[in-house]
Amino acid sequence: MSPFSIKGETAQPAKVDNVKVDTVHDAFNAFKEDDELWVAVLTGAGDVAFSAGADLRAMAEALAADSARLAELAGLDGKLAEAEARVGSEVQFGAALSGGLNGDDLFAVQGWAPADAADALGDGLAVEGVHAGVDCREALEDEEPPTLIHYPRWAKPIKVRTSVLHFIGRSSVRFEPYGQVLIISPWNYPFNLLFMPLVGAISAGNTVIMKPSSRVPNITGAMARLVRECFPPEHVAVFTGTADVSRALLDERFDMVFFTGSTSAGREVMQMAARNLTPVVLELGGKSPCIVHKDADILVAARRIAWGKFLNAGQTCAAPDYLLVHREVKEGLIEALAAEVLKSFGPEPKESAEYTRIVSSQHVERLRRLMEGSGGRVRFLGDTDAEARYVSPTVIDDVSPTSAIMNEEVFGPVLPVIGYDEISDAIRIIKDRQKPLALYLFSSDHALKERVLGEVPSGGFVLNDTVAHVASHALPFGGVGDSGMGMYHGKYSFEAFSQERAVLERSTVVEIPVRYYPLKRKLWLLRLVYRLADYLRW
């Protein structure tokens, strides 16, 4: 066994025997590549104490490429002055827009994205291998026009009945901005899941701090430039960086937090927000089941399941996570699914320009472990390539209900299948797990649909299709339980970012003295008034 050592050099005489980070990094890389070396020992020299700590100034110099993140972290340790300097001197935590929605800002976003972000997006999609969903203009075209048209009506106070107890008076509900809101978005649909909540936030009159994912740095960089060029910094500001930046932001007091991501991360966000009693909207994931009953149109079901599952290589929060298929039609459905994959991506999906890559090699390895531990048999494909970040469209039959693949969100192009004989068996399997974000059923039986709807809770329900409800902005989108809380899209986005304020206005012309002290000899009359009000439902 060959010895191995690293010799430190005193780069800063005022500090004891400082070893630069890049020196250690290079030395350990050399150690790793040398098969003759088995043990590396890092020791100090001289007669002074040895510390394995790090010199922050040296680290900052060595990590110059990541200096923006370090600057953000330095500015988010509770010092608002530094944070404001990072995004513009006009940023004020807790502020709200006085004029409501600025449509010019959103139109600027639509005009900017295709021309200025095309190269960055192209590089991002090619290098990062995720599906941006659509470009920024298309991401907003369904959400923005209805909001621009309808938000003045949405924002109007709603008149409600006034109780006889408050005669003469009038009552209303006003929608008011929370103030400063924080939007944290994921990597799988980076534009959509950042800018769609933004439309709702600023339509309600809030100012916004945005934190996109660091897993897709090219796309995130393009979005950050877009925000900085299209929005005044006192209205919308953006922070980039790793999860440490998100945690630092959550240490600040916001008036509302909107988070899209995993269930585990959602728990952490909620815990941090709870310290300031900050309301949250959590758009999380979960295991969205898909039931295919024996009366389903198998060819239509296969086409729509394959589309929903393999869209963005399964990296969609509302994608069908697993199939529960009646045994009479299970073989036919699996064959039809294989045919749909062949039609969509060809015999080699890896070579198809239509098929998306997995976001990282670590995620590929996670999917491979889920496949290997499923206890089932792969019915078609099942290929993985961590270096290329590729996982083929895969169907695994007869998986074990107790396996990891049936107890954690797959979030990839791997589709477990379990057969059932009675619909009660399928319902039991679903109810043994946490409440899903979406529930899909393929059947023409109305009574069966009503039974499933009545017995199985979920954030959304779709009959004879998958994922399609996400694109309907007339419907609220969100989860329940472990799959999230709160709804958004269209008018529901405006409501999610608004505080409903009760307003009661009383006249001074008429006074009813029965409610005032002393109450002796007036209680019977007071009870009569309350009963009358209850009877009239006022």
N, C-alpha and C positions, 0 to 999 in steps of 0.2 A: 504494500500500500504506500503510495507516494505522499509525501507531506505537501501541504499547501498553506500559504500564508498571504496576508495582505499587509503591505507596509504603509502606514499612515504618514502623511506629510503635514507639517505645520503651515497651513495656508494663512492662518490669522494668528500672529504671535501673541495677541492679547488673550487668545483662547487656547486651552490645553489640547495639543496634539489632535487637531481637527482633521478628520478624514472626509473628503468630499463625497457626496452621494454618488456621482457618476463613477468615481474610482471603485467604490464597493460594488456598484451595479455591474461594471465591466468585469471585475474580478470574479464575481459569482457566476456570471454568464460563461466565462472561460472554464470555471470549475464544473459547471453543469455539462459542458460539451466534452469534457475529458473523461473517458471511460475508466482511466487508470486511477482516478481520484475518487475516494469514498467519503472522506470526512474533511470538512473545512472548519478551522478554528480561528475566530476573530478575537485577538487579545490586545490589551493595552501595553504601553511601554513606559519605563521610568518608574519613579517611586511615588506617583500620585494616583488618586482613585481613578478607576476606569468606568465610564458610563456608556451604555449602549443607546443613549438618546440621540437626538438629532438637532443640528443647528438650523433654526427656522430660516435665517437669512440665506444660508447655503442652499437649503432646500428650495427656496423661492427662486434663486438664481438657476439652479439645476432644472427646475420645472418651469422655465420661462414660457414654454408653449402652452402651459395651463395657467398662465398668470391671471387671466380674466377671472377664472374660478376662485383663485386665492384672494383676489381683490374683493370679490363678492362676499366670500366667507369672512374676510376681515371687516367688511362693512355691515355684516349682519349679526354682530355679537351683542346686539342691544343698543348700538349707537345709531340712532335714526339719522343724525346729521350726515354721517358717512354714507348710509344707505341712500339718502336723498341725493347726495352728490353723484352717486353711481347712475341714477336714472334721470336726474334733472332736478334742479333746485326747487321746482314747483310741486314736487310730489309731497302729499301730506297724508299720512295714515289716518283713516277715518273720514276722509273728504268724500263728497259726492258731487256729481255734475249738476250745475244749477239749471242747465238748459235741456236736459234729457238727451235723447239720442241724436248724434251728429251723423246724418246720412252721408255727408261729404267724406267723412273718414272711411266709411265702409266702401263707398264707390272708389276711393283712392286705392283701397286694398285690392278690389277687383281689377283695376287698371294696372296695378303694379305687378301682380303675380306672374302673368303669362310672359311679359316682356323681360322682366328683370330677374326672375327666379328660375327661368327655364334651365339654364346651365347648372345651377346649384341643385335643382331638383333632379335633373338627369343624372348627375354624378351621384346624388344621394340614393336614387333608386338602384343604380347599377352597383354601387359599392356596398350600400347598406342592405340591399336585398329585401326591403319591405315595400309594401304597396301603400303609397301615400293616399290611396283611396281615390282621390281626384285632386286636381290642382286647386289652389286657393279660391279662384273665381267660381269653379263648379261647386266647391264645398259650401260657398255662401249663397249660391243662386237660389236654392230652395228655401233657405232660412231667412235671408236678408229681405227680399222684396215683400213677402207677407208682413214682416215685422215693420218695415218702413211704412207700409200702407196702413196697418191696423194698430200700431202701438199707441197713436193718440186716442183711439177708442178704448184700448185696453187700460190706458192710464187714467181714464175718467173715473171720478168717484162713483161708486155704485150706491144708489139710494135704496134703503131698506125700510121696512115698516117700523114705526115708532110706537112703543107700548103706551097704552092709556095712562100708565103711571107717569109718563113724561109729557103729558099734555100741558101746554102747547109746545111742540118741539119737532125736530126732524133728525133723522139718523142716516149715516152713510158710512161706507168703507172706502178708505183711500189707499192707493198703492204708492208706497214711497220707497226710495232706494235704501238699501242697507247702509251704504257708505263706501268704504274701501273693501273690495272683495279680492280674494286670491284664487286663481284658477291654475290647477296643476294637471297637466295632460300627459298621456302615455305616448309610446312610440309607434303603436301598430297602425293608427290612422292619424298621423301627426298634425296635418292641417285641419281636418274635420273636427277632431276632438279638442282642438285649442280654440279655433275661431267660431265654431257654432255656439259654445257657451258664452263667448265674448259678445256675440250679437245680443243675447238675452240680457247680459250684465249691463251693457251700456244703454240698451233700450229702456231699462228700468231706472237709469240715471246714476249708476254706480261708477266710481273710478276703479281701475283694475290693475293688479299686479299679476303677470303671467309667468309661469314656470314650465316650459316644455321639457320633454325628456332629453337626457344626455345620450341615450343609446343610438340615436340617429343624428350625429353631430352636423352633417352637411345640411340636412333638411332643417334642423333646429337653427343653424346659423342663418339660413335664408329667411326663416320666419322672424328671427330676432331683428334682422335688417329691415324687413317689411314693417314690423311694428314701429320701429324707431323712425322710419321715414314717413309713415302714414298717420301716426297719431301723435298729438302733443304729449310730452312726457308727464304732464300733470293729469292727463286723462287715462292713458294706458302705458304701462312700463313693462319691460320684460327682463327676467333674470335667466341666465343659462348656467349650467353646471350639473354636478352629480346630485344624488339624494341628500348629501350634506347641505346643499343650498336650500333644498325644500325644507329640511328640518329647521334650518336657521330662519327661514321665512315664517314657518309655523310658530317659532318662538315669539314673533311679533303679534301684536293685537290687531286682528282683522275683524271686520264686521260680519263677514260671511266667507266660507271656504267651499269651493267646488272642486272635487277631486275625482279623476277617472283613473282607475288602475286595479290592481289585484285586491282580493279580500284582505290579505294579511297587511298590505300597505294601508288599506282603508282603515283598519283597526288602529294603526299607529297614528294616522292623521286625525282620527276622531279623538284619541286619547290626548294628543297635543292641543287640539282645538278646545277640548273640554276644560283645560286649565284657565282659559279666558272666557268660558261659557259661550264660545263662538258657534253659531249654527252652521251645519254642514249639509251639503248634498254629496252623496257618495254614489258614483256610478261604477259598480264593481263587476266581477265576472261570475264564475260559478259553473255548475254543470247543467247545461240546458238540454233536457232530454227530448227525444223525438220518437213518438209512438207511430208505428205503421200497422194498422189493423188489417184484417183479412179481406175487407171489402174495399181497400184503397186501390186507386189506379196505380199500378206498380211502376209503369214507365214514367208517368208524370212525377210520382214520388221520388224515383231515383234521380231524375233530372234536377229536381228542385233541392233535394238533399245534397247531391254532389256539388251543386253551385254554392249553396250556403256553407257547406263544410270546407270546401277547398278554396273558396275565395280567400285571397291573401294567405294562402297555405295554412288555413285554419286559425290564423292569428286574429280572430274576430271575437269580441266578448260574447256576442249573441249567437255564435255558430252552434249548430247541433253538436253536443259534446259526446253523446252516445245514443245508440239506436235500441229501441225495444220493439221487436218485430214478431208478429204472430207467426207461429211455426209453419202454418200452411203456405205462407208466401215468403218466408225468409230466403230460401235458395234463389227464388226468382228475383228478389230485390237485390241480393248480392251480385248476381250476374248482370243485372241492369246497371248497377253502380259501376261495375268494371267497364261496361260498354260506354258509359257516360264519360269516365275518365279517359278512355282511349280516344273518344270523339273530341274531348276538350283539349287534351294536352299531347296526344299522339302516343306511340308506343314507348317513347323515352321522355317522360315529363321533365327530366333534368335538362334536356336540350330545348325545351319549349320557352319561347319568349313570354308566354302568357302565364307561366307558373312562377310563383314568388319564392324567394329564399327565406329561410328562418333567420331571425334577427341576429343570432350569435351562435358560435360553435357550442357554447355551454348549453343553450336551449336544445340544440340537436342531441347532445348527450343525454339530457334529461328525457327527451322523447324516446330515445333508444332504450333507456332503462325502463320506462313505462311499458314499452312494447315487449321487452324481454320478460318482465315480471307479470304480464297480464294473465297468464295461465290459459290463454286461448291459442288459436292457430291463425296465422296470417293467410287470408284468402287471396289477396293479390298485392303485388309489389312488396312494400316493407323495406325499402332501401334507405340507407342513411349515409351521409358523407359530411363529417363534422368540418373538415377543412373548407369544403365548398358551401357549407351551411345549407345543406339540402336534406330534406326528408320527403320521400315520395308520398303521393296519395296512397293511403293504406287502410284496409279494412281487416279487423281482427274479430273472428267469430268465437262465440262461446267463451267469452272472458269470464274470469271469476269475479262475482260481485264484491268480494273482499279484497281484490287486488288494488294496488295504488292507482291504476288507470281509471278505476271506477270510484275513487274516493278523493281525487284531486283534479282540478281543471286541466284538461289536456292542452288546450291552446296551441294546437298544431294540427297537421293534416292526417291524424290518426283517428280512425273511427271504430270504437268498440261496438260489438253487436251482441245482444242477448235475446234469445227467443222466449216467447211466453205462450201459454195455452188459454188463459183467462185474463181479461182486462184487469181484474183485481190484482193479479200477480204483477202486472206492469205498474199499476198505481202504487202498490206496496214498495216496489224497488225505488220509485221516485221519492216517496214519502220517507224512506229510510235515510235520505240525504237532505242536505240543507235546501231551503227554498230557492228555486232556480231563477235566473234572470229572464229566461224565456222558456215556453213550453210549446212544442209542436205536435200536432196530431194530423195524421193522414187517414181520413175516413169519410164516408158519405152518410153515416148514421147520426142523425140529429140527437137522438137520445144518448148515444155514447158521448158525443161532444159535450152535452150538458152535464153528464156524469163526471167526466174528466175535469171540466171547468169548476164543478161544484166541490170536488174532492181534493184537487191538487192546486195549491196556491203557487203563483209565479208572478214575476214582474210584468210579463206580457204573454199573450196567447195568440197563436196563429194556426188556423185550420188550413190544411192542404198547401202549405208553403213553409219556407224557412227564411228568417232574417228580414223578410220584406217589410215588416212593421217598422223597422228602424228608419226607413225612408219616408214614412208617412208623418208629415209634420202636423197633421190634424190629431194625431194620437200622442199621448204622453209616453215617454220612454224612460225606463228606470227599473230598479230591482226592488226586492223585498227581503228582509232578513240579511243573510250573508251575501246576497247579490246586490245589496245597496239600499239607499233610502233617498227619497226625493225624485221628482220627475222633471224632464225638460223636453225641448223641441217646440218650436212655434210659440204659441201663447203660453204654454207651460214653462218655457224658458223665462219669459217675462215675469211670470208669477213666482218662479223659483228664486229669482234675484230681487223680489220685492217684499217689503214688509206690509202686511195688511193692517192698517191703522183704523181703529174704531173711532168715529167722531159722532158725538151727540151735542146738538145745539138746542138750548132751551130759551124760550121767551120769558121776559120779565113782566109781561102784561097780566098773566093769570097766575095766582099762587094757590096751591092746595095745601092747607095747613095740617091735614090729617097725619102726615108722616113725621111731624116735628114733635119733640118732647115738650111737655110730658105726655106719655102715651096712655095714661090711665083713662079709661072709659072710651078710648078710641081704637083699641085693638080689634074689636069686632068689625068696625068699619074698614080698617086697614086690611083685615083678612078678606073681607068681601071684595075690595078693590083688586087684590091679588088673584082671587078666584075668577073674577070677571075677566081680568087680563089673560089668565091661563085659558079660560073657556073660549075667548075670542082669538087665542093664539097670537097675541100681539106682544 
